[in-house]
Amino acid sequence: MDPTNKYSIILYTPRGNAGRIKFRIPYILKAEREAFKKLDGTFYHYNQKLWSIVNTEENLKRVRQLFGSKLVVENKAAPAKMPQVIPSEKIQQALDQNHQKMVLKGFSANTINSYQHCLLQYFRYFDTADLKNVTKEQIEGYVFHLINKYKIGEQQQNMVINAIKCYYEHTLGMPREYYNITRPKKSKDLPNVLSVEEVRKILNHPANIKHRAILHTIYGGGLRVGEILRLRVKDIRSDDGYIFIKDSKGKRDRHTVLSPLLLQLLRDYYRQHKPSYWLFEGQDGGQYSAKSIQAIYRAAVKATNSNPWSTPHTLRHSFATHLMERGVNIRYIQSALGHASTKTTEIYTRVVGINNKTLKSPLDSLYETVTFGTKELK
């Protein structure tokens, strides 16, 4: 199996008397990761993004049985551990300055935390340099250093570049052309999509009406998990037939479709649970949690024997693909999903099922007015 495959689990052969065996388990392999965590002595190395277990023959045998053909053995050392950095006064001042600017710019809390973590390492690397005078070539050298030594992936590489770009552009006010930094080629992976029958089984599996309403709302409106957590009771505009999504990705408000079937389900849910502000509240009355939605979805997938690689976000991908298969105008789908450009929405044209029901072959037209037989084939 190709070790670069996103469904491969990499085992790094331990060196000498190493006490632990380390593994890279892709985020998408949730079931395998959860099963691995149940083994005795497992540990997650946050800075390396690796999992490990005590180095014994018995553990190695268990892991081979657990992962099967997905396991790929690499006879090289695991990536070096990114060092913990205690910021100096100079570094802390730069971080505080950047934090203030990002808050004023309205960046999300997750983005702020991610950028600050990237910049802490960046500032440490150039601790003795004047940050305003660091060149594009030096920045590229730093990114290459992270890739070569710590084996950061494409997503992390882009995060580092964006954090550096943010610092120079917003905090230091330097010109935009300064950030024309080489980036990794964008992955062309297709989004994971469920069949209509799989969606039907998953949505109707939960016995709890709140759980069922959550899954129906994600698919029925093409929502992101973060968007459904922020849905308020007043965002269900039943009279006008749409769901109002406030502050979606990119700080954009939008409308998405409200199915009459979903509206009836939500009314039944409301009568039972009577949420006061958030449409889906947790036990303490605050927002529902993303972790709980993940658990609801995983349970439904497992019970219905549906696509094990799917996630709650797969329902959003399926919403878009199923609309496209029905011939809905791409502009409507773009608007419902909240995409700034149709170029983003066009990816779903690549996952529409191609068969003789969705596409007519030119061979059919060739013989429409001719009797198909042996004579015509000569």
C-alpha positions as CSV (number, residue, x, y, z in Angstrom):
1,M,0.0,0.0,0.0
2,D,1.2,3.5,-0.8
3,P,2.3,5.2,2.5
4,T,1.2,8.5,1.1
5,N,-2.4,7.2,0.8
6,K,-4.7,9.1,3.2
7,Y,-6.1,5.7,4.4
8,S,-2.7,4.3,5.3
9,I,-1.5,4.0,8.9
10,I,2.2,4.4,9.1
11,L,4.3,2.4,11.6
12,Y,7.7,3.9,12.2
13,T,10.2,1.1,12.9
14,P,11.6,1.7,16.4
15,R,15.3,2.2,16.7
16,G,17.6,0.3,19.1
17,N,16.1,0.1,22.6
18,A,13.2,2.5,21.9
19,G,10.6,2.2,24.6
20,R,7.6,2.9,22.3
21,I,6.4,2.2,18.8
22,K,5.0,5.3,17.0
23,F,2.2,5.5,14.4
24,R,0.7,8.1,12.2
25,I,-3.1,7.5,12.0
26,P,-4.9,9.8,9.5
27,Y,-7.7,11.9,11.0
28,I,-10.2,10.3,8.6
29,L,-9.6,6.8,10.1
30,K,-11.7,7.6,13.2
31,A,-12.8,4.0,13.8
32,E,-9.2,2.7,13.8
33,R,-8.0,5.5,16.0
34,E,-10.8,4.8,18.6
35,A,-10.0,1.1,18.6
36,F,-6.2,1.8,19.0
37,K,-6.9,4.1,22.0
38,K,-8.6,1.2,23.8
39,L,-5.3,-0.7,23.9
40,D,-3.3,-0.5,27.1
41,G,-0.6,2.0,27.2
42,T,-1.4,4.2,24.2
43,F,-0.4,7.8,24.1
44,Y,-0.9,10.8,21.8
45,H,2.2,12.9,21.1
46,Y,0.6,16.3,20.3
47,N,3.7,18.1,18.9
48,Q,4.4,15.2,16.5
49,K,0.8,14.4,15.7
50,L,1.7,10.7,16.3
51,W,0.2,7.9,18.4
52,S,2.4,5.4,20.3
53,I,2.2,2.2,22.3
54,V,4.8,0.4,24.5
55,N,7.3,-1.4,22.3
56,T,6.7,-5.2,22.9
57,E,6.2,-8.1,20.5
58,E,2.7,-8.7,21.9
59,N,1.7,-5.1,21.2
60,L,3.1,-5.2,17.7
61,K,1.1,-8.4,17.0
62,R,-2.1,-6.7,18.3
63,V,-1.6,-3.6,16.2
64,R,-1.0,-5.7,13.0
65,Q,-4.3,-7.6,13.7
66,L,-6.1,-4.4,14.4
67,F,-5.0,-2.4,11.3
68,G,-4.6,-5.2,8.9
69,S,-3.9,-4.2,5.3
70,K,-4.0,-0.5,6.2
71,L,-0.8,-0.7,8.1
72,V,2.4,0.4,6.3
73,V,5.8,-0.1,7.9
74,E,8.4,2.6,7.3
75,N,12.0,1.7,8.1
76,K,12.9,5.2,9.2
77,A,12.7,7.2,12.4
78,A,9.5,8.9,13.3
79,P,9.5,12.7,12.6
80,A,11.3,14.8,15.2
81,K,9.2,16.2,18.0
82,M,8.6,19.9,17.6
83,P,10.1,21.6,20.7
84,Q,8.0,23.3,23.4
85,V,8.8,27.0,23.4
86,I,8.7,29.3,26.4
87,P,8.3,32.7,24.9
88,S,10.9,35.4,25.7
89,E,9.8,38.9,26.5
90,K,10.4,39.9,22.9
91,I,8.5,37.0,21.5
92,Q,5.6,37.5,23.9
93,Q,5.4,41.1,22.9
94,A,5.1,40.2,19.2
95,L,2.5,37.5,20.0
96,D,0.4,40.0,22.0
97,Q,0.6,42.6,19.2
98,N,-0.5,40.0,16.7
99,H,-3.3,38.7,19.0
100,Q,-4.7,42.2,19.4
101,K,-4.8,42.8,15.7
102,M,-6.5,39.5,14.9
103,V,-9.2,40.2,17.5
104,L,-9.8,43.6,16.0
105,K,-10.0,42.0,12.6
106,G,-12.7,39.7,13.8
107,F,-10.7,36.4,13.4
108,S,-12.3,33.3,15.0
109,A,-11.0,32.0,18.2
110,N,-9.8,28.8,16.5
111,T,-7.9,30.7,13.8
112,I,-6.3,33.0,16.5
113,N,-5.1,30.0,18.5
114,S,-3.8,28.2,15.4
115,Y,-1.9,31.2,14.1
116,Q,-0.4,32.1,17.5
117,H,0.9,28.5,17.9
118,C,2.5,28.7,14.4
119,L,4.0,32.1,15.1
120,L,5.5,31.0,18.4
121,Q,7.7,28.5,16.6
122,Y,8.4,31.1,13.8
123,F,9.5,33.8,16.2
124,R,11.7,31.3,18.1
125,Y,13.4,30.3,14.8
126,F,14.2,33.9,13.9
127,D,14.7,35.0,17.5
128,T,18.0,36.9,16.8
129,A,16.8,38.5,13.5
130,D,14.9,41.7,12.8
131,L,11.5,40.2,11.8
132,K,10.8,43.2,9.5
133,N,13.9,42.3,7.5
134,V,13.3,38.5,7.1
135,T,13.3,37.8,3.3
136,K,10.9,35.7,1.3
137,E,13.8,33.2,0.7
138,Q,14.4,32.9,4.5
139,I,10.7,32.3,5.1
140,E,10.6,29.6,2.5
141,G,13.7,28.1,4.1
142,Y,11.9,28.0,7.4
143,V,8.9,26.2,5.9
144,F,11.2,23.7,4.2
145,H,12.9,23.1,7.6
146,L,9.5,22.3,9.1
147,I,8.7,19.9,6.3
148,N,12.1,18.2,6.3
149,K,12.6,17.9,10.0
150,Y,9.1,17.6,11.5
151,K,7.3,16.2,8.4
152,I,4.4,18.6,8.6
153,G,1.6,17.9,6.1
154,E,0.1,20.2,3.4
155,Q,-2.6,21.5,5.7
156,Q,-0.2,22.5,8.4
157,Q,2.2,24.0,5.8
158,N,-0.6,26.2,4.5
159,M,-1.5,27.1,8.1
160,V,2.1,28.2,8.8
161,I,2.2,30.3,5.7
162,N,-1.1,32.0,6.4
163,A,-0.1,32.8,10.0
164,I,3.2,34.4,8.8
165,K,1.2,36.2,6.1
166,C,-1.2,37.5,8.7
167,Y,1.6,38.8,10.9
168,Y,3.4,40.7,8.2
169,E,0.3,42.0,6.4
170,H,-2.1,42.9,9.3
171,T,0.2,43.4,12.3
172,L,3.2,45.0,10.7
173,G,1.3,46.5,7.8
174,M,3.8,45.4,5.1
175,P,2.8,45.2,1.4
176,R,0.9,42.1,0.1
177,E,3.5,41.1,-2.5
178,Y,5.8,40.2,0.4
179,Y,3.8,37.0,0.9
180,N,4.1,35.4,-2.5
181,I,5.5,32.3,-0.8
182,T,5.6,28.9,-2.6
183,R,2.8,26.7,-1.4
184,P,2.1,23.0,-1.8
185,K,0.0,22.0,-4.8
186,K,-3.6,21.9,-3.8
187,S,-5.0,18.4,-3.3
188,K,-7.6,17.3,-5.9
189,D,-9.2,14.7,-3.6
190,L,-12.9,14.3,-4.2
191,P,-15.3,14.9,-1.3
192,N,-16.8,11.8,0.4
193,V,-20.4,11.3,-0.6
194,L,-23.1,9.0,0.7
195,S,-25.8,7.4,-1.4
196,V,-29.4,8.5,-1.0
197,E,-30.2,5.2,0.7
198,E,-27.3,5.5,3.1
199,V,-28.4,9.0,4.1
200,R,-32.0,7.8,4.6
201,K,-30.8,5.1,7.0
202,I,-28.4,7.4,8.9
203,L,-31.0,10.2,9.4
204,N,-33.7,7.8,10.7
205,H,-31.5,5.7,12.9
206,P,-31.6,7.8,16.2
207,A,-34.5,7.0,18.4
208,N,-34.0,10.3,20.3
209,I,-35.9,13.1,18.4
210,K,-33.2,15.7,19.1
211,H,-30.5,13.5,17.6
212,R,-32.7,12.8,14.6
213,A,-33.6,16.5,14.1
214,I,-29.9,17.4,14.2
215,L,-28.9,15.0,11.5
216,H,-31.9,15.9,9.4
217,T,-31.1,19.6,9.7
218,I,-27.4,19.1,8.6
219,Y,-28.4,17.2,5.5
220,G,-31.7,19.1,4.8
221,G,-30.0,22.5,4.7
222,G,-26.4,21.5,3.8
223,L,-25.1,22.9,7.1
224,R,-21.6,22.7,8.6
225,V,-21.4,21.4,12.1
226,G,-20.3,24.8,13.5
227,E,-23.4,26.3,11.8
228,I,-25.9,24.0,13.3
229,L,-24.4,24.6,16.8
230,R,-25.0,28.3,16.3
231,L,-28.5,28.0,15.0
232,R,-31.0,29.9,17.1
233,V,-34.7,29.1,17.4
234,K,-35.5,32.4,15.5
235,D,-33.3,31.3,12.6
236,I,-36.0,28.8,11.4
237,R,-38.0,31.2,9.2
238,S,-41.0,28.9,8.8
239,D,-43.3,31.6,7.2
240,D,-40.7,32.4,4.4
241,G,-39.5,28.8,4.0
242,Y,-35.8,29.2,4.7
243,I,-33.2,28.7,7.4
244,F,-31.1,31.8,8.3
245,I,-27.4,31.1,8.8
246,K,-25.7,33.9,10.7
247,D,-21.9,34.5,10.6
248,S,-21.1,31.4,8.5
249,K,-17.6,30.8,7.1
250,G,-16.0,34.1,6.0
251,K,-18.4,36.1,8.3
252,R,-21.2,35.8,5.7
253,D,-24.9,35.5,6.5
254,R,-26.9,33.4,4.1
255,H,-30.2,31.6,3.6
256,T,-30.6,27.9,2.9
257,V,-33.7,25.8,2.1
258,L,-36.2,24.7,4.8
259,S,-37.9,21.5,3.8
260,P,-41.5,21.2,4.9
261,L,-40.6,17.7,6.2
262,L,-37.8,19.1,8.2
263,L,-40.0,21.9,9.5
264,Q,-42.6,19.3,10.8
265,L,-39.8,17.4,12.5
266,L,-38.4,20.5,14.1
267,R,-41.9,21.5,15.4
268,D,-42.3,18.1,17.0
269,Y,-38.8,18.4,18.5
270,Y,-39.6,21.9,19.8
271,R,-42.8,20.8,21.5
272,Q,-40.9,18.1,23.4
273,H,-37.7,20.0,24.3
274,K,-38.8,23.7,24.2
275,P,-35.3,25.2,23.6
276,S,-35.1,28.8,24.8
277,Y,-32.4,30.4,22.6
278,W,-30.2,27.9,20.8
279,L,-32.2,25.5,18.6
280,F,-30.2,22.6,19.9
281,E,-29.2,23.1,23.5
282,G,-26.9,21.0,25.7
283,Q,-27.8,19.6,29.1
284,D,-26.9,22.9,30.8
285,G,-28.9,25.0,28.4
286,G,-25.9,26.3,26.5
287,Q,-24.8,25.3,22.9
288,Y,-24.8,21.7,21.9
289,S,-21.3,20.3,21.4
290,A,-19.5,19.2,18.2
291,K,-18.3,16.1,20.0
292,S,-21.9,15.1,20.8
293,I,-22.8,15.4,17.1
294,Q,-19.9,13.3,16.1
295,A,-21.0,10.6,18.6
296,I,-24.6,10.7,17.3
297,Y,-23.3,10.3,13.7
298,R,-20.8,7.6,14.4
299,A,-23.4,5.5,16.2
300,A,-25.8,5.9,13.3
301,V,-23.1,4.9,10.7
302,K,-22.1,1.9,12.7
303,A,-25.6,0.7,13.3
304,T,-26.6,1.1,9.6
305,N,-23.4,-0.3,8.2
306,S,-22.9,2.8,6.1
307,N,-19.7,4.3,4.8
308,P,-17.3,4.1,7.7
309,W,-15.0,6.9,6.4
310,S,-17.8,9.5,6.4
311,T,-18.3,12.3,9.0
312,P,-21.2,14.7,9.8
313,H,-19.7,17.0,7.1
314,T,-20.3,14.2,4.6
315,L,-24.0,15.0,4.9
316,R,-23.2,18.5,3.6
317,H,-21.3,17.1,0.7
318,S,-24.1,14.6,0.0
319,F,-26.7,17.5,0.1
320,A,-24.8,19.3,-2.7
321,T,-24.2,16.2,-4.8
322,H,-27.8,15.0,-4.6
323,L,-29.1,18.4,-5.6
324,M,-26.7,18.5,-8.5
325,E,-27.8,15.0,-9.6
326,R,-31.4,16.2,-9.7
327,G,-30.3,19.0,-12.1
328,V,-30.6,22.0,-9.6
329,N,-28.9,25.1,-10.9
330,I,-25.4,25.4,-9.5
331,R,-26.1,29.0,-8.5
332,Y,-28.8,27.9,-6.1
333,I,-26.5,25.2,-4.6
334,Q,-23.7,27.7,-4.3
335,S,-26.0,30.1,-2.4
336,A,-27.3,27.4,-0.1
337,L,-23.8,26.2,0.8
338,G,-22.5,29.7,1.3
339,H,-19.7,29.4,-1.2
340,A,-18.2,32.8,-2.4
341,S,-17.5,31.4,-5.9
342,T,-19.1,28.7,-8.1
343,K,-15.6,27.3,-8.5
344,T,-15.8,25.9,-5.0
345,T,-19.2,24.4,-5.8
346,E,-18.1,22.9,-9.1
347,I,-16.1,20.2,-7.3
348,Y,-19.5,18.4,-6.8
349,T,-19.8,18.0,-10.6
350,R,-16.9,15.6,-10.3
351,V,-18.7,13.3,-7.9
352,V,-22.1,13.2,-9.6
353,G,-22.8,9.5,-10.4
354,I,-22.1,8.8,-14.1
355,N,-24.4,6.2,-15.5
356,N,-26.9,5.8,-18.3
357,K,-29.6,7.5,-16.1
358,T,-27.6,10.7,-15.7
359,L,-25.7,11.0,-19.0
360,K,-26.7,10.0,-22.5
361,S,-23.8,8.4,-24.5
362,P,-23.3,9.8,-28.0
363,L,-23.5,6.1,-29.1
364,D,-27.2,6.3,-28.5
365,S,-27.6,9.3,-30.8
366,L,-25.4,7.5,-33.4
367,Y,-28.0,4.8,-33.9
368,E,-31.2,6.7,-33.2
369,T,-32.2,6.7,-36.9
370,V,-30.4,3.5,-37.9
371,T,-31.2,-0.1,-37.2
372,F,-28.5,-1.5,-34.9
373,G,-27.2,-4.8,-36.4
374,T,-24.4,-6.7,-37.9
375,K,-24.4,-4.8,-41.2
376,E,-23.8,-1.4,-39.6
377,L,-20.8,-2.8,-37.6
378,K,-18.9,-3.9,-40.7
